[in-house]
Amino acid sequence: MNKKDIAHFRNQFKPNNEKLKISDLYTVYVMKDSSEIYHHQSQPFQMLEMEQQELFFHNFKKNSWWSVGSEVI
């Protein structure tokens, strides 16, 4: 992938994008020492306030795993 491709994918992370629909948000907390799950929660993404949804999209965009030269299968 080149920088243009990466920028295109990152621009897709918007709350009102018809091509990208997130239905559920699943949160898991794991103990660092033992890798044991000590809390998990599932909630519909649409039930979050718009401000929270935008925050998640901002974080998805910022933490995307694509890098220049990588291939998407």
C-alpha positions as CSV (number, residue, x, y, z in Angstrom):
1,M,0.0,0.0,0.0
2,N,1.2,3.5,-0.7
3,K,0.4,6.7,1.3
4,K,-2.6,7.6,-0.9
5,D,-4.2,4.1,-0.2
6,I,-3.6,4.5,3.5
7,A,-5.1,8.0,3.5
8,H,-8.1,6.7,1.6
9,F,-8.8,4.0,4.2
10,R,-8.3,6.3,7.1
11,N,-10.8,8.8,5.6
12,Q,-13.4,6.0,5.7
13,F,-13.5,6.1,9.5
14,K,-16.5,8.4,9.9
15,P,-19.8,7.9,11.8
16,N,-22.1,8.5,8.8
17,N,-20.1,6.4,6.3
18,E,-22.5,3.9,4.5
19,K,-19.6,1.6,3.6
20,L,-18.4,1.2,7.2
21,K,-21.1,0.2,9.7
22,I,-20.1,-0.8,13.3
23,S,-23.0,-2.6,15.0
24,D,-21.5,-3.7,18.3
25,L,-18.7,-2.5,20.5
26,Y,-17.1,-5.3,22.6
27,T,-14.8,-4.2,25.4
28,V,-12.5,-6.7,27.2
29,Y,-10.2,-6.0,30.2
30,V,-7.4,-8.5,30.7
31,M,-5.1,-9.0,33.7
32,K,-1.5,-8.2,32.6
33,D,0.0,-10.8,34.9
34,S,-2.1,-13.8,34.0
35,S,-3.8,-12.8,30.7
36,E,-7.0,-13.6,32.4
37,I,-10.2,-11.7,31.4
38,Y,-11.6,-10.0,34.4
39,H,-14.3,-7.9,32.7
40,H,-16.1,-7.9,29.3
41,Q,-19.0,-5.9,28.0
42,S,-20.9,-5.7,24.7
43,Q,-23.1,-2.8,23.7
44,P,-24.7,-1.6,20.5
45,F,-22.5,1.1,18.9
46,Q,-25.5,3.2,17.9
47,M,-26.5,3.5,21.5
48,L,-23.4,5.6,22.2
49,E,-23.7,9.4,22.1
50,M,-22.5,10.9,18.8
51,E,-19.5,12.5,20.6
52,Q,-18.4,9.0,21.9
53,Q,-18.8,7.5,18.4
54,E,-16.6,10.2,16.9
55,L,-14.0,9.6,19.6
56,F,-13.9,5.9,18.7
57,F,-13.6,6.6,15.0
58,H,-10.8,9.1,15.7
59,N,-9.0,6.4,17.7
60,F,-9.6,3.8,15.0
61,K,-8.2,6.1,12.4
62,K,-5.2,7.0,14.6
63,N,-4.4,3.4,15.5
64,S,-4.9,1.8,12.1
65,W,-2.4,-0.9,11.3
66,W,-1.7,0.0,7.7
67,S,1.8,1.0,6.8
68,V,3.5,1.9,3.6
69,G,4.5,-1.2,1.7
70,S,2.0,-3.5,3.5
71,E,-0.4,-5.7,1.6
72,V,-4.1,-6.2,2.3
73,I,-5.5,-9.6,1.4
